[in-house]
Amino acid sequence: MTAGIDRRSMLGTSAAAGLAWSLGTRTAAATEASEKVVVGVMGMGGRGTTLATEFQKQSNVDVAYVADCDLTRAKQASQKIRIAAGGAC
């Protein structure tokens, strides 16, 4: 195990890198449904809500769902970015 790297940091970095790569391979002016990346964001604390909000600003990304074990938090995030929410652990 590498010191200084925890599971959350590794997963967050991997997810961000993967999304950045997939967005970078598409044009910013993508308009066809087949040109869009559809994402769901789990864990709607401060970071999750920020990520969902930033993803939604991209013209070629649709944030389809948000989820959190805390259903209240999931509903608040979904209302903020106007999408479907789910929650259950």
C-alpha positions in Angstrom: 0.0 0.0 0.0 1.3 3.4 -0.9 1.5 5.9 2.0 -0.5 9.1 1.5 -3.1 7.8 -0.9 -6.5 6.7 0.4 -9.4 5.0 -1.4 -11.4 8.2 -1.7 -8.6 10.2 -3.2 -7.7 7.4 -5.7 -11.4 7.0 -6.8 -12.0 10.8 -7.1 -8.8 11.3 -9.1 -9.6 8.3 -11.4 -13.2 9.4 -12.0 -12.1 13.0 -12.7 -9.4 11.8 -15.1 -11.8 9.5 -16.9 -14.4 12.1 -17.4 -11.8 14.7 -18.4 -10.5 12.3 -21.0 -14.0 11.4 -22.4 -14.9 15.1 -22.5 -11.7 16.0 -24.2 -12.3 13.6 -27.0 -15.6 15.2 -27.9 -16.3 18.7 -29.3 -17.7 21.3 -27.0 -20.5 22.0 -29.5 -21.8 18.4 -29.5 -25.6 18.5 -30.0 -26.6 15.0 -31.0 -27.8 12.7 -28.3 -25.2 10.1 -29.4 -22.5 12.8 -28.8 -23.5 13.3 -25.1 -22.0 11.7 -22.0 -24.6 10.8 -19.5 -23.4 10.7 -15.8 -24.8 9.9 -12.4 -23.1 11.3 -9.3 -23.1 9.4 -6.0 -22.4 11.0 -2.7 -23.9 14.5 -2.7 -21.9 16.2 0.0 -20.1 19.4 -1.0 -17.8 17.7 -3.5 -20.5 15.6 -5.2 -22.8 18.5 -5.6 -20.0 20.7 -7.0 -19.0 17.9 -9.5 -22.6 17.5 -10.6 -23.0 21.2 -11.1 -19.8 21.5 -13.0 -20.6 18.5 -15.2 -24.0 20.0 -16.0 -22.4 23.2 -17.3 -20.8 21.2 -20.1 -22.8 21.2 -23.4 -22.0 17.6 -24.1 -22.8 16.2 -20.6 -26.2 15.2 -19.2 -26.3 14.7 -15.4 -29.1 12.1 -15.3 -29.1 11.1 -11.6 -27.7 12.0 -8.2 -27.7 9.6 -5.2 -26.8 9.7 -1.6 -27.5 7.4 1.4 -29.1 10.5 3.0 -32.3 11.0 1.0 -32.6 14.6 2.2 -29.2 15.4 0.9 -30.0 13.7 -2.4 -33.2 15.6 -2.8 -31.5 19.0 -2.0 -28.9 18.3 -4.6 -31.4 17.2 -7.2 -33.4 20.4 -6.7 -30.3 22.5 -7.0 -29.4 21.0 -10.4 -32.9 20.0 -11.4 -32.6 16.3 -12.0 -33.8 12.9 -10.6 -32.6 11.9 -7.1 -32.2 8.5 -5.5 -31.0 7.3 -2.1 -30.8 4.1 -0.2 -28.0 2.2 1.4 
